[in-house]
Amino acid sequence: MDVEKVKKWVDFTHSFQKSGLWPNMNDKYPPEKFFKREEKKDSVDLKKETDYPKIDVYNDGTHIYILIEAPGIDPKAIHISLQSRHQLIIKGTVQQPSLSPETAIVTERYYGDFERTIQLPEPTEPQLIQLSLYHGVVQVIYPRLNEITPLQFNW
């Protein structure tokens, strides 16, 4: 629907009715509000808007656990590095199956390169990190450093 045509029609009706509902409604609710044109997005673009891969972060009092979804990803295609004591970077590639894209009925999974920076809840050192892969989930485990010391004031 063409917004300009609707607006012209509403303006045209105003010339016949100077009071009542329509003049005030046009000011409060312009036609553009109801007839926004939405651009069609590729399913790939929609998936890139979300954080990939998905993560969960846990703390059991002694360790920090980060679980990273990696179903169907070759472990050799995953690269994890500690950017700083507070940031973990995971990079990799999700290979598309050897099926023809023309035969696809529904495609919701993301394929291609990915990179995600994960803010760690507590700092760590590279030598303290343990990595494992279990049923398509990368497990990153490191001990809490317990560097927090209470502030003491001498008055």
LINCORTA-V445549 format. One line per field, one symbol per residue. phi: phi as a letter, one per 40 degrees, with the letter a starting at -180 (. if undefined). A space follows every 50 residues. Layout:
# LINCORTA-V445549
phi=???
This chain:
# LINCORTA-V445549
phi=.cccccccccccccccbcbhccdcccccbcdcccbccbccbccccccccc cbccbbbbabhbbbbbbbcacgccdccbbbaccacbbbbbbibccccccc dcccbbbbccbhcaabcbcccacabdcccbbabafgbcbbbacccfccbc cbbbc
